[in-house]
Amino acid sequence: IEIAKSIQRKLEAPGALDNVPFAENKIRLLEILIDEKCPIRGIKLNELTKKFPNLNAYILGVIREEKFLIMKKNDTLNHNDKAYVVVKSHQMEETLKVFGHNEKISNKILIIGGGNIGFNLAKNIEQSFESARVKIIEKDKSRAEFIANGLNDTIVINGNGLDEDVLNEANLEEVETVLALTNDDEDNLMVSVLVEKFSKDKRTMALINKPNYSLLQNSLKIDDLIDPRMNTVSSILKHVHKGTIENAYTILNGEYEVIEADIIETSDLINKELKNSNLPDEIRIGAILRDKEVIIPYSNYVFQKDDTVVLLAKRDELPTVENMFRISSI
């Protein structure tokens, strides 16, 4: 269920590698690939708002050469960085445009593999994307019948997704996004390669359980690899944290987390300005929800009781975070 939700989020924001809702869905964390078309590449962060006044976002940090770096105001975004950006949900599309991503939301979707992930994803799409047309290819006949009975508008084809005739039957030419979600990593990679061979302009996403396969992503020209471990780690973390922490998203196998938490009356942060709050360097405040208004905070922002805060923290700093957002001072 978690993985299906995560894939659906990727479909909602096709220019982002991931798109995670926080604070009653009013704040989003976007993971954005900085490619050669990115207009803000190479510009110092503290000069971005001058050159791009529409960019109302906070860049928390980037993954660069397998390491996570917290960004400082004189830093720049480089080619192939994966940037983690906090935005107001309604500004998601315009933020992606500033980063050079204009990809359109796909309406014609083909899912290869009708297992739990493919089935849940199709159900989610039926409920939330009225304009979407979904087809599923499932090779097991009884499973194909079972999922066809559980879905309303999705067309289910019984066949092998690696068979060219079956792909033609699914009208591959018309499809905009292909998701390879079988329980076999090699099949998922092969389907994506086949699709790429037939038609170059399709978005391909493949479910991969073996982490070392991620090294093949660029050479096989697959747009997105879905790692089930990272999704489930994030959803488990929500239940592990103490205090009022509501939501957690993990980066680099849990080395860093983006967390949503409420400020309560016993917190040391109340009535303090952000610049005087003595937060460790490894903690960054990305956005705050106060009375339904989303604020991207400046250094003179003053914390108040009941603020919902979305922040980045290194794993070692989590006890500090849990302290600041504690339930009582005892």
Secondary structure as GFF3:
##gff-version 3
##sequence-region A 1 330
A	DSSP	alpha_helix	2	12	.	.	.	ID=ss1
A	DSSP	beta_strand	18	22	.	.	.	ID=ss2
A	DSSP	beta_strand	27	33	.	.	.	ID=ss3
A	DSSP	alpha_helix	45	51	.	.	.	ID=ss4
A	DSSP	beta_strand	57	64	.	.	.	ID=ss5
A	DSSP	beta_strand	67	70	.	.	.	ID=ss6
A	DSSP	beta_strand	82	88	.	.	.	ID=ss7
A	DSSP	three_ten_helix	89	91	.	.	.	ID=ss8
A	DSSP	alpha_helix	92	98	.	.	.	ID=ss9
A	DSSP	beta_strand	108	112	.	.	.	ID=ss10
A	DSSP	alpha_helix	116	128	.	.	.	ID=ss11
A	DSSP	beta_strand	133	138	.	.	.	ID=ss12
A	DSSP	alpha_helix	141	150	.	.	.	ID=ss13
A	DSSP	beta_strand	155	158	.	.	.	ID=ss14
A	DSSP	alpha_helix	164	169	.	.	.	ID=ss15
A	DSSP	beta_strand	177	180	.	.	.	ID=ss16
A	DSSP	alpha_helix	185	198	.	.	.	ID=ss17
A	DSSP	beta_strand	203	207	.	.	.	ID=ss18
A	DSSP	three_ten_helix	211	216	.	.	.	ID=ss19
A	DSSP	beta_strand	224	226	.	.	.	ID=ss20
A	DSSP	alpha_helix	228	240	.	.	.	ID=ss21
A	DSSP	beta_strand	245	251	.	.	.	ID=ss22
A	DSSP	beta_strand	256	262	.	.	.	ID=ss23
A	DSSP	three_ten_helix	274	276	.	.	.	ID=ss24
A	DSSP	beta_strand	283	290	.	.	.	ID=ss25
A	DSSP	beta_strand	293	295	.	.	.	ID=ss26
A	DSSP	beta_strand	308	314	.	.	.	ID=ss27
A	DSSP	three_ten_helix	315	317	.	.	.	ID=ss28
A	DSSP	alpha_helix	318	324	.	.	.	ID=ss29
###
